Amino acid sequence: MVDKQIKDFSIERIRGQFPIFKEKVCGQPLAYLDSGATSQKPKTVTQRISNYYGFENANVHRGAYYLSEVATKNYEDVRNKVSKFINAPGADQVIFTKGTTDSINIVAHAWAESQLKNGDTVAVSRVEHHSNFVPWQSLAKKNGWNFKIIEVDTNGRLDLSTLEKELEGVSLFAMTQMSNALGTIYPIQEIVDICSRNRIVSVIDCAQSVPHFELNLEDISGVDFISFSAHKVCGPTGVGVLWGKRDRLEEMQPFIFGGDMISDVGDIDTTWNQLPWRFEAGTPNIAGVIGFGAALDFLESFDRMQAKAHERNLGLKALDSLLGVEGLKLVGPTDYVDRGPVFSFILKGVHSFDLATFLDRSGICVRAGHHCAQPLLKKLDLDSTCRASFAFYNNAEDLDRLVSGLNEARRYFLK
């Protein structure tokens, strides 16, 4: 069970829910600053998964016996939790997938390939993660669609004053809500409004934004599809969510076939199951979905507004501290307006991989590389950066150790 004492946010009690923070890495306490890649998991999530496998293991939707009925109820209860979490109008529009990547590919293959025609134009922003870039680029080549990239400035920001004109003639626009490489946050409601006015289907990647602020579908009214991953919000890997407008989902044609996604199979034809199961072929990741439910329970167990305030204060301090490191250049917004606590940077004279390896020796985990955003980094004339991404469970000591490690690295490499 979740510790009920953490209803009022306390960073000490929150961190106490994560066993990994009691461990040491390279003989040092862990300063985990790679939550942009995946979040850490509270003990209630791992215990819930273990409990399912140990005492509740059965397949869902298919068994007319007690264990199967319990597993089915627990699995479907999570669908309702997700619906509430994103303030969706109905749980049957919540489709469980393997993750954000899987969700976007389902939209690309199951909706776009059946609805778009040769000569149509799909557009993506320059900042997209490869998961929301490559599927559209690849299918455009395959199906004779035009592929258009909407450019951003050096801080990764879109020019909304010209966006509507840039989207003229576009049939589908794929856009992230928050850049995983730069931390830039985008005005999704305004973007969706432009799409709606021009009958452009909007596909919004919320993988990076959901961990940092509330995802409320009422705040992005008119959006066609959204997706996010459980592992970014304290849940297990291998589980994601695709939500779509009902009429869009009804237009989609399944492209993965098998058990549980059918209504009737005949010698000549097959009819599909109703939403959402027609897009969940085969035995799903039952334990993962149930673990995801435990993660959502955990997030509801404390005041998320207080957590958000803590995260923002830490982000403000991190921005100021990083800008104060000699030789460090921040890649992305240098203010804390429309940005989250994700900071990409380069340290003059030190390759990002060398820097990340050096910091790791002190138990400081940062990301190095192109962050699955090569089109963006190439535009910025960079091959890689280091990225420190903070979450609500980070504390001031994590930041202090990062800054100290950066200064030590500078002395070590540039002596």
N, C-alpha and C positions, 0 to 999 in steps of 0.2 A: 504494500500500500504506500501511497505518497505520504511523506511527512507533512501532516496538516499544519505544523508550526511555521511553514514557510509561506503562508498566505500573504503576509506582509513581506515584501522583498528584502532579503538580507543577503549580501554577497557571500558572507561566511557560511550561512546555512545552505545557500544554493550550491556552493562549491563542495560542500559536504555530501551532496547527493551524487557526486561523480567520483567513483572509486579511482579513476585514473589520476586525479589530482593529488592523491595520497602517495603516488608512486614517484620514483626518481628516474630520470633519463640521463645516461652518462654521468651518474652520480650526483645529478642536480635535480632540484624540483622542476616539474614540467611547466614551461611557459608556452602554452599551445596557442599559436597565432595563425592557424590555418583553417579556421571555421568556414571560410569561403569555399573550401574544398569539401569538407564534411565536418559536421558538429560532433562533439563528444556526446556520449550516451549516459543518462542517469541510471542508477542501479535499478529503478523500477522498470525500465524498458528491458534490460537484459534479463531481469528476474521473470518478467511476464513472458518473454519468449521461451525461456527455459521451462517455465511452468506449463506452457502449451505443449511442448514436445514431451515433457515428462509425464503429464497427467491428463491431457485433453486431446492428444493427437488423433485426428480423424480427418477425412476429406470433407469438403463442404458441398452443399447443394444436392448431394446424391444419395446419402444414406438415410434409410428409414429406421434409424436406431439412435439411442440417446446421445452417444458421443458425437456423432455426426451432426445431430441437431444442435448440440451445444456449440460445436465449432462453427456451424453456419451462423448461429445467432451472434456469436462474438465477432465473427468476420463482418457480418452485415451491420452490426452496431457501429463499427468503425466508419463505415460509409456515412452513417448519420452524423457521427462526430465531425467528420471532414466537412460535411454540408453545413453544419453549424459554425465550424471554424472559419469558413470563407463566406458565411452568410448567403448560401446558395438557396434558390427557390425550391429545390427538390433534390433528394439524395439520389434519385435515379439518373441524374445527369453527371454524377461523380463516377468516373471510371478509374479503376485501379490499374496501374501500369508498372513497369520496372523502374521508372524514373522519368525525369524531365525529357531526357533524350528520346526515350521510348514514346512518350506522349506526343512530342512534336512529330516524330516519324509516323505515328498513327494518323495524325491530321494530314500529313503530307501524302501518304499513300491511300488512306481510306476516304479522305474528303477531296483533297486537291486533284488527285489523279482522275477522279470520276466527275469532277465539276468544272475544272478548267480545261480550256481547249488550246490547240496550237495557235500561237500568236498572242495569247494572254501574257500579262506581265506580273511577275511576283517581285516584291521588293523586300529588302532587309536593311537594317541599319549597319553602319560600319562597326559598331561596338559589339555585335552579336557574338556570343559563344558559338563555337563550331557546331554545336547541337542545333542551333537555330539559324545556321548559315549554310552548312554543307548540304543538308537534305534538299533545300530549295534550289541551291546551285546545281546539284546533281540531277534532280528531277526536271529542272528547266531544260537542261541539255537533252535529257531523254525524251521529253514530251513536246519540244519545240516552243517552250515558253520563253519570254524575254526575262532576263534576270537583272535587276537593278539594285545598286547599292546607294543608300541615302547617307550622305557624308555628315560628319560631325566636326566640331572644332577640336583644338588640341586638348581641351578638358573633357572631351567626349560628349559635349552638349549639342543637342539638336537645335536648329533655328526654326522655331514654330511658325515664325512669320512667313517662311517660304515653303514649309512642309506640304501644305495643301497643293501648291502648284507642282512640287516635285512628285507628288503622288498621282498626278493626273494620268488617267489611263491605266492605273494599277488595279489589279483584281484582288490581290492579297498582300498584306503587309505584316511581316514578322518582326517583332520588337521586344526587347527585354525591358523589364521594369527597373532593373538596377544592374549596372555594369559589373561583372565579376572581376574585370581587370582594373577598373579605375574607381569604382565605388560611386559613380555618378548615378543619380536617381532621376527618372524621367516622368514628366507629367502625363501619365497614361490616360487619364480621363480626357484631356484635351486631344491627345493623339487618337483615341478611340472615337471621339466626336467627329474628328476630321474624316476618319474612315467611314463612319456611319453615314455622314452627309453624302459621301461619294460612293456609297455601296461597295466599299472595300472590306473584305473579310480581314479581321484583326486576329492575329495569333500572338499572344503575349506570354513570354517566358518569365515566370515569377520565382524561379529557383533561388535567385540571390536576394530577392526582396522580402520574401515571406519570413526569414529569420529575424528581420530587423524592424518590421512594422506590420500592422494588421492588414491582412488581405480581405477586403470587404467588397463583394461583388456589386453592392449598391454604389460604391465609390468609383467603379469603372463600368457604369451602366452602358449597355450596348456592345460590350466586348463579345466576340464570337467564341474564342477558345482561350483558356489559360492552362498553365501546367506548372507543377512544382514537384520537388522530391522530398520524401520523408527524412532522408539522412541529413538534410540541411537544418532540420528543426528537431534534433535530438532523437529521431527515429532511426530504424535500421536501414541499411543499404538494400537496394533491390526493390524498393517500393516507391511508386510515384502516383501522381494524380493528374488526370486530364478532366477538365470540366468544359462543357460546351453548351451553347444555346440548344434548346431542344430541337428546333428545326434543322440546325446544322448537323446534329448527331443523327437525326433521322435521314439526312441526305447521305451520310457516310456508308460506305460499303465495307464490310469486314474483309481484311486481307490476310488474317491468320485464322486458319480453320481447324476445328477439332471438337473436343467435348465441351459441353456446357454452353456453347455459343449458338446452339441450334434449337429450333422448336420441333422440326420434323424432317427426317431424312427419307427420301424415297429413292427409287431406282433411277429416276431421271432428274429430279429437282430436290433442293433443300430450302427450307424456310428458316429464317434466323430467329433467335431468341429476342425478347424485348430488351430495351435499355435497362441497365447498362451492360448486361451479361453478354450481349452479342459481340462485345469487344474484349472479353476476358476469356479467351479460349484456353482450355486445358486446366490442369490443377494450378491454382494461383499460389503466390507466396503467402500462404495462410499465416504462418508464424510471423512473417514480416509485417503483414497488415495489422495483426493483433498487437504486435510490438509498437507499431505506429500509433495505434489507439492509446497505448500507455504513454507514449510521448506527448500526445495531445492532452491527456489527463494531467501530465506533469506541468505542461505550459499553463494549464488552467488553475494550477494549485498555488500560484503566487500572483501578485499584482503586476501585470505585464506593463502597465503604464510606468510604474516605478522602475521596472527592469529597463524599459526603453530610456527613461531619464538617466539611469546609471550608465547605460551604453553610450548615450549621447555625450555625457560629461567625459567619459573615458575617450571617446572619439575626438572631442575638442582638444583635450589635453594631448592626445597622440599627435594630432595635426600640428599643434604648436611645438611639441618636442621634436618631431621629425624634421620640421623646417629649421630647427635650431642645430641640427647635426651638420658639422662642417663637411662640405663636399657631397652632401646628399641632395639629390634632385627628386622631387615628388613628381610622378607622372599622373596627371589628372587634376581635379579641382584643388586649388590651394586655399580655398575657404570651406566653411562647413555649411554651405547653402546647397540644398538639393544633392546631398551626398551622404553616404553611409560610412561606417567605420572600416572601410577596406582601402588600404593604402599601398599603392605600387610605387616603387622607388628604385633609383640606381645610385650607387655610391661610386664616385669618381675614382677610376683606377682599379676597381675591384669588380671582377665578373660576378654576375648574380649567383651562379652556381657555387663559386668559391665562397661567397659571402654566406649563403644559406648553410653550406657545410661547416663553416667556421662557427656560426651561431648555434648549430646543432650540437657542437661539442659542449656547449653550456646549457643544453636542455631547452633551447629556444627554437621553436618550430615555425618557420616561415616557408612560403612557397617560392620557388624559382623557376622561371621559364616563360613561355608565351601565354600561359593561362588559357589555352584553347581559344585564343583571340588573335591569331596570326594576322588576319586582314587589318586589324586595328594597329597592332604593333608595327607592321611593315609600313603603314601609312605614317606612323610616328617616327620612322627610321630607327626602330629598335628591334633587336632579336630576342631580348628577354629582359625581365625585371625581377626584383624581389617583391613579394606581396605579403604584408602583414594584415590579417583580417581578424577583427575582434568580435566577440560575442558577449551576451549578457553575463556569462560566467567568468569572464576575464576580470582581473583587478588591476589596481595601480601598480602593483609589484611586477606584473607581467610586462607592462609598458616600461617601467624603469629598467628592467633587465634587458629589454630590447634596445633601448637607447644606449645603455652601458655597453652592450655587446657590439653595437654599431661603432661606437667610439673606439673600442678595443680593436675591432677589425681594421679600422682605418690606421691605427698605429702599427698593427702587425703587418699589413700588406704594403703600407707606404713608408715604412721606416727607412 
